[in-house]
Amino acid sequence: MDYSQCNDEVLIALYQEGDEKAIDQLFERYKNLVRKKAKAMFLAGGDSDDLIQEGMIGLYKAVRDYHTDKEATFATFASMCINRQIITAVTTSNRKKNSPLNGYVSLDQPARSDEDYDMKLIDVIQSGSEQDPEKLLIDREYTKNLQELVEAAMSPFERQVLAMYMEGKDYIEISRQLGKPTKSIDNAIQRIRNKVDKIKNL
């Protein structure tokens, strides 16, 4: 089947019937819209890749929740879901960006509550615990590369399962929403873990 010739509603129906390739075509069809919307926003402490990822989550939710009996076309519904997901991410990020100031702990306060103990927190912090900026950058790059390799190694079904699992859904809920046996969900999670371990050991 040439999925590129199918309209959105047909692709959604195919996906809801278990055709994983249908959602890949929808992702490909709408990825430029996601990028366009992501570029129009700013995520404090993040970058455009973070917002693109949020936008793709919004697109996935649109595919998952759309029904052909809705008055709006899928394109309209998808645009709304993408906007909502990105705006929520930006709002949450802006709300959290000042949290270090709101919940700070003074290093000049006593390390213990004992009246006779006059040592301060700053005195008991080990120099070895200081974060090396170079190491942080290397760790961040390693994590990003690892994530890209894992995503490339996963099948569309495994990506779906992982996304729902990361949302906090249990095997039974994922099984029900995807219309797959619980054993299939468990197998997918195990395959993902094996792939992560294999890539980490490369």
Short mmCIF file of the C-alpha atoms (twelve columns), coordinates in Angstrom:
data_MODEL
# 
_entry.id   MODEL 
# 
loop_
_atom_site.group_PDB 
_atom_site.id 
_atom_site.type_symbol 
_atom_site.label_atom_id 
_atom_site.label_alt_id 
_atom_site.label_comp_id 
_atom_site.label_asym_id 
_atom_site.label_seq_id 
_atom_site.Cartn_x 
_atom_site.Cartn_y 
_atom_site.Cartn_z 
_atom_site.pdbx_PDB_model_num 
ATOM 1   C CA . MET A 1   0.000   0.000   0.000  1 
ATOM 2   C CA . ASP A 2   1.220   3.514   -0.836 1 
ATOM 3   C CA . TYR A 3   0.549   5.302   2.457  1 
ATOM 4   C CA . SER A 4   1.522   8.672   0.975  1 
ATOM 5   C CA . GLN A 5   -1.603  8.544   -1.200 1 
ATOM 6   C CA . CYS A 6   -3.934  7.981   1.780  1 
ATOM 7   C CA . ASN A 7   -5.681  10.916  3.421  1 
ATOM 8   C CA . ASP A 8   -5.320  11.574  7.147  1 
ATOM 9   C CA . GLU A 9   -8.577  9.929   8.164  1 
ATOM 10  C CA . VAL A 10  -7.718  6.711   6.298  1 
ATOM 11  C CA . LEU A 11  -4.287  6.607   7.925  1 
ATOM 12  C CA . ILE A 12  -5.810  7.102   11.372 1 
ATOM 13  C CA . ALA A 13  -8.287  4.291   10.759 1 
ATOM 14  C CA . LEU A 14  -5.446  2.019   9.627  1 
ATOM 15  C CA . TYR A 15  -3.390  2.893   12.684 1 
ATOM 16  C CA . GLN A 16  -6.303  2.290   15.040 1 
ATOM 17  C CA . GLU A 17  -6.678  -1.127  13.439 1 
ATOM 18  C CA . GLY A 18  -3.051  -1.911  14.311 1 
ATOM 19  C CA . ASP A 19  -1.117  -0.749  11.239 1 
ATOM 20  C CA . GLU A 20  2.024   0.832   12.703 1 
ATOM 21  C CA . LYS A 21  3.231   2.171   9.334  1 
ATOM 22  C CA . ALA A 22  0.208   4.459   9.115  1 
ATOM 23  C CA . ILE A 23  1.284   6.597   12.080 1 
ATOM 24  C CA . ASP A 24  4.804   6.870   10.655 1 
ATOM 25  C CA . GLN A 25  3.306   8.428   7.533  1 
ATOM 26  C CA . LEU A 26  1.314   10.891  9.663  1 
ATOM 27  C CA . PHE A 27  4.452   11.810  11.612 1 
ATOM 28  C CA . GLU A 28  6.290   12.393  8.344  1 
ATOM 29  C CA . ARG A 29  3.384   14.432  6.949  1 
ATOM 30  C CA . TYR A 30  3.111   16.760  9.954  1 
ATOM 31  C CA . LYS A 31  6.722   17.026  11.156 1 
ATOM 32  C CA . ASN A 32  7.241   20.346  9.342  1 
ATOM 33  C CA . LEU A 33  4.163   21.795  11.068 1 
ATOM 34  C CA . VAL A 34  5.602   20.688  14.421 1 
ATOM 35  C CA . ARG A 35  8.963   22.321  13.610 1 
ATOM 36  C CA . LYS A 36  7.260   25.547  12.531 1 
ATOM 37  C CA . LYS A 37  5.283   25.789  15.756 1 
ATOM 38  C CA . ALA A 38  8.319   24.882  17.879 1 
ATOM 39  C CA . LYS A 39  10.402  27.664  16.316 1 
ATOM 40  C CA . ALA A 40  7.709   30.192  17.237 1 
ATOM 41  C CA . MET A 41  8.073   29.398  20.937 1 
ATOM 42  C CA . PHE A 42  10.859  29.657  23.470 1 
ATOM 43  C CA . LEU A 43  11.519  27.084  26.174 1 
ATOM 44  C CA . ALA A 44  13.404  28.519  29.134 1 
ATOM 45  C CA . GLY A 45  16.454  26.397  29.813 1 
ATOM 46  C CA . GLY A 46  15.784  24.277  26.758 1 
ATOM 47  C CA . ASP A 47  16.113  24.467  22.996 1 
ATOM 48  C CA . SER A 48  14.089  23.939  19.841 1 
ATOM 49  C CA . ASP A 49  14.708  20.180  19.949 1 
ATOM 50  C CA . ASP A 50  12.885  20.031  23.288 1 
ATOM 51  C CA . LEU A 51  9.888   21.813  21.812 1 
ATOM 52  C CA . ILE A 52  9.931   19.667  18.671 1 
ATOM 53  C CA . GLN A 53  9.790   16.606  20.906 1 
ATOM 54  C CA . GLU A 54  6.852   18.109  22.811 1 
ATOM 55  C CA . GLY A 55  5.160   18.910  19.516 1 
ATOM 56  C CA . MET A 56  5.564   15.308  18.339 1 
ATOM 57  C CA . ILE A 57  3.982   14.133  21.586 1 
ATOM 58  C CA . GLY A 58  1.072   16.475  20.850 1 
ATOM 59  C CA . LEU A 59  0.822   15.033  17.340 1 
ATOM 60  C CA . TYR A 60  0.806   11.495  18.727 1 
ATOM 61  C CA . LYS A 61  -2.009  12.423  21.131 1 
ATOM 62  C CA . ALA A 62  -3.954  13.895  18.210 1 
ATOM 63  C CA . VAL A 63  -3.667  10.622  16.256 1 
ATOM 64  C CA . ARG A 64  -4.620  8.641   19.349 1 
ATOM 65  C CA . ASP A 65  -7.650  10.739  20.279 1 
ATOM 66  C CA . TYR A 66  -9.060  11.741  16.890 1 
ATOM 67  C CA . HIS A 67  -12.369 10.297  15.776 1 
ATOM 68  C CA . THR A 68  -13.792 10.709  12.300 1 
ATOM 69  C CA . ASP A 69  -17.098 11.914  13.747 1 
ATOM 70  C CA . LYS A 70  -15.424 15.092  15.030 1 
ATOM 71  C CA . GLU A 71  -16.542 18.264  13.296 1 
ATOM 72  C CA . ALA A 72  -12.965 19.456  12.787 1 
ATOM 73  C CA . THR A 73  -10.609 17.948  10.223 1 
ATOM 74  C CA . PHE A 74  -7.634  16.039  11.551 1 
ATOM 75  C CA . ALA A 75  -5.288  18.819  10.394 1 
ATOM 76  C CA . THR A 76  -7.178  21.336  12.565 1 
ATOM 77  C CA . PHE A 77  -7.356  18.943  15.512 1 
ATOM 78  C CA . ALA A 78  -3.651  18.072  15.207 1 
ATOM 79  C CA . SER A 79  -2.666  21.746  15.085 1 
ATOM 80  C CA . MET A 80  -4.643  22.374  18.273 1 
ATOM 81  C CA . CYS A 81  -3.084  19.377  20.081 1 
ATOM 82  C CA . ILE A 82  0.445   20.355  19.019 1 
ATOM 83  C CA . ASN A 83  -0.109  23.944  20.183 1 
ATOM 84  C CA . ARG A 84  -1.520  22.797  23.517 1 
ATOM 85  C CA . GLN A 85  1.399   20.433  24.180 1 
ATOM 86  C CA . ILE A 86  4.046   23.030  23.319 1 
ATOM 87  C CA . ILE A 87  2.345   25.816  25.289 1 
ATOM 88  C CA . THR A 88  2.009   23.518  28.315 1 
ATOM 89  C CA . ALA A 89  5.727   22.690  28.103 1 
ATOM 90  C CA . VAL A 90  6.693   26.372  27.878 1 
ATOM 91  C CA . THR A 91  4.366   27.349  30.742 1 
ATOM 92  C CA . THR A 92  5.666   24.550  32.965 1 
ATOM 93  C CA . SER A 93  9.271   25.436  32.154 1 
ATOM 94  C CA . ASN A 94  8.744   29.129  32.911 1 
ATOM 95  C CA . ARG A 95  7.052   28.231  36.191 1 
ATOM 96  C CA . LYS A 96  9.990   26.039  37.217 1 
ATOM 97  C CA . LYS A 97  12.853  28.264  36.097 1 
ATOM 98  C CA . ASN A 98  12.865  30.208  39.366 1 
ATOM 99  C CA . SER A 99  12.389  27.159  41.585 1 
ATOM 100 C CA . PRO A 100 16.078  27.098  42.681 1 
ATOM 101 C CA . LEU A 101 15.580  30.578  44.155 1 
ATOM 102 C CA . ASN A 102 12.272  29.694  45.768 1 
ATOM 103 C CA . GLY A 103 13.603  26.580  47.477 1 
ATOM 104 C CA . TYR A 104 17.213  27.473  48.210 1 
ATOM 105 C CA . VAL A 105 19.187  26.215  51.186 1 
ATOM 106 C CA . SER A 106 21.752  28.553  52.692 1 
ATOM 107 C CA . LEU A 107 25.253  27.100  52.855 1 
ATOM 108 C CA . ASP A 108 25.856  29.278  55.922 1 
ATOM 109 C CA . GLN A 109 23.295  27.454  58.030 1 
ATOM 110 C CA . PRO A 110 24.480  24.920  60.659 1 
ATOM 111 C CA . ALA A 111 25.112  21.437  59.295 1 
ATOM 112 C CA . ARG A 112 23.320  19.951  62.323 1 
ATOM 113 C CA . SER A 113 20.687  21.192  64.718 1 
ATOM 114 C CA . ASP A 114 22.910  20.638  67.778 1 
ATOM 115 C CA . GLU A 115 23.560  23.903  69.584 1 
ATOM 116 C CA . ASP A 116 27.155  22.873  70.304 1 
ATOM 117 C CA . TYR A 117 27.830  22.009  66.644 1 
ATOM 118 C CA . ASP A 118 29.078  25.151  64.925 1 
ATOM 119 C CA . MET A 119 30.181  23.678  61.606 1 
ATOM 120 C CA . LYS A 120 28.290  25.054  58.591 1 
ATOM 121 C CA . LEU A 121 27.075  23.241  55.504 1 
ATOM 122 C CA . ILE A 122 29.737  24.900  53.386 1 
ATOM 123 C CA . ASP A 123 32.368  23.350  55.651 1 
ATOM 124 C CA . VAL A 124 31.162  19.769  55.205 1 
ATOM 125 C CA . ILE A 125 30.704  19.809  51.434 1 
ATOM 126 C CA . GLN A 126 33.404  17.699  49.866 1 
ATOM 127 C CA . SER A 127 35.377  19.330  47.081 1 
ATOM 128 C CA . GLY A 128 35.056  16.108  45.106 1 
ATOM 129 C CA . SER A 129 31.321  16.643  44.828 1 
ATOM 130 C CA . GLU A 130 31.776  19.820  42.795 1 
ATOM 131 C CA . GLN A 131 30.474  19.469  39.258 1 
ATOM 132 C CA . ASP A 132 33.036  19.739  36.493 1 
ATOM 133 C CA . PRO A 133 31.465  21.773  33.614 1 
ATOM 134 C CA . GLU A 134 33.464  19.808  31.032 1 
ATOM 135 C CA . LYS A 135 32.259  16.502  32.503 1 
ATOM 136 C CA . LEU A 136 28.671  17.770  32.554 1 
ATOM 137 C CA . LEU A 137 28.918  18.695  28.867 1 
ATOM 138 C CA . ILE A 138 30.389  15.300  27.967 1 
ATOM 139 C CA . ASP A 139 27.669  13.523  29.974 1 
ATOM 140 C CA . ARG A 140 24.978  15.582  28.263 1 
ATOM 141 C CA . GLU A 141 26.372  14.771  24.814 1 
ATOM 142 C CA . TYR A 142 26.643  11.083  25.731 1 
ATOM 143 C CA . THR A 143 23.030  11.018  26.924 1 
ATOM 144 C CA . LYS A 144 21.832  12.762  23.754 1 
ATOM 145 C CA . ASN A 145 23.748  10.352  21.505 1 
ATOM 146 C CA . LEU A 146 22.491  7.372   23.496 1 
ATOM 147 C CA . GLN A 147 18.906  8.586   23.166 1 
ATOM 148 C CA . GLU A 148 19.258  9.045   19.398 1 
ATOM 149 C CA . LEU A 149 20.748  5.561   18.967 1 
ATOM 150 C CA . VAL A 150 18.021  3.946   21.073 1 
ATOM 151 C CA . GLU A 151 15.239  5.768   19.201 1 
ATOM 152 C CA . ALA A 152 16.727  4.693   15.875 1 
ATOM 153 C CA . ALA A 153 16.924  1.081   17.055 1 
ATOM 154 C CA . MET A 154 13.306  0.931   18.218 1 
ATOM 155 C CA . SER A 155 10.394  -0.100  16.054 1 
ATOM 156 C CA . PRO A 156 7.374   2.243   15.789 1 
ATOM 157 C CA . PHE A 157 5.460   -0.076  18.134 1 
ATOM 158 C CA . GLU A 158 8.280   0.018   20.694 1 
ATOM 159 C CA . ARG A 159 8.375   3.820   20.489 1 
ATOM 160 C CA . GLN A 160 4.637   3.914   21.208 1 
ATOM 161 C CA . VAL A 161 4.958   1.552   24.144 1 
ATOM 162 C CA . LEU A 162 7.901   3.484   25.592 1 
ATOM 163 C CA . ALA A 163 6.106   6.834   25.242 1 
ATOM 164 C CA . MET A 164 3.081   5.529   27.128 1 
ATOM 165 C CA . TYR A 165 5.260   3.756   29.698 1 
ATOM 166 C CA . MET A 166 7.139   7.021   30.352 1 
ATOM 167 C CA . GLU A 167 3.766   8.725   30.892 1 
ATOM 168 C CA . GLY A 168 3.279   6.413   33.860 1 
ATOM 169 C CA . LYS A 169 0.826   4.003   32.260 1 
ATOM 170 C CA . ASP A 170 1.016   0.370   33.373 1 
ATOM 171 C CA . TYR A 171 1.163   -2.668  31.088 1 
ATOM 172 C CA . ILE A 172 -2.586  -3.281  31.287 1 
ATOM 173 C CA . GLU A 173 -3.495  0.291   30.344 1 
ATOM 174 C CA . ILE A 174 -1.000  0.333   27.469 1 
ATOM 175 C CA . SER A 175 -2.332  -3.034  26.315 1 
ATOM 176 C CA . ARG A 176 -5.902  -1.764  26.330 1 
ATOM 177 C CA . GLN A 177 -5.113  1.480   24.505 1 
ATOM 178 C CA . LEU A 178 -3.005  -0.196  21.831 1 
ATOM 179 C CA . GLY A 179 -5.274  -3.213  21.484 1 
ATOM 180 C CA . LYS A 180 -2.385  -5.605  22.046 1 
ATOM 181 C CA . PRO A 181 -1.953  -8.489  24.513 1 
ATOM 182 C CA . THR A 182 -0.255  -7.586  27.800 1 
ATOM 183 C CA . LYS A 183 2.472   -10.082 26.936 1 
ATOM 184 C CA . SER A 184 3.261   -8.093  23.776 1 
ATOM 185 C CA . ILE A 185 3.703   -4.951  25.879 1 
ATOM 186 C CA . ASP A 186 5.976   -6.781  28.322 1 
ATOM 187 C CA . ASN A 187 8.027   -8.201  25.440 1 
ATOM 188 C CA . ALA A 188 8.371   -4.725  23.901 1 
ATOM 189 C CA . ILE A 189 9.637   -3.256  27.187 1 
ATOM 190 C CA . GLN A 190 12.146  -6.087  27.560 1 
ATOM 191 C CA . ARG A 191 13.366  -5.567  23.976 1 
ATOM 192 C CA . ILE A 192 13.804  -1.842  24.646 1 
ATOM 193 C CA . ARG A 193 15.824  -2.562  27.795 1 
ATOM 194 C CA . ASN A 194 18.011  -5.034  25.924 1 
ATOM 195 C CA . LYS A 195 18.624  -2.509  23.144 1 
ATOM 196 C CA . VAL A 196 19.569  0.179   25.669 1 
ATOM 197 C CA . ASP A 197 21.999  -2.189  27.407 1 
ATOM 198 C CA . LYS A 198 23.522  -3.285  24.094 1 
ATOM 199 C CA . ILE A 199 23.989  0.308   22.889 1 
ATOM 200 C CA . LYS A 200 25.467  1.400   26.250 1 
ATOM 201 C CA . ASN A 201 28.053  -1.371  25.959 1 
ATOM 202 C CA . LEU A 202 29.135  -0.464  22.431 1 
# 
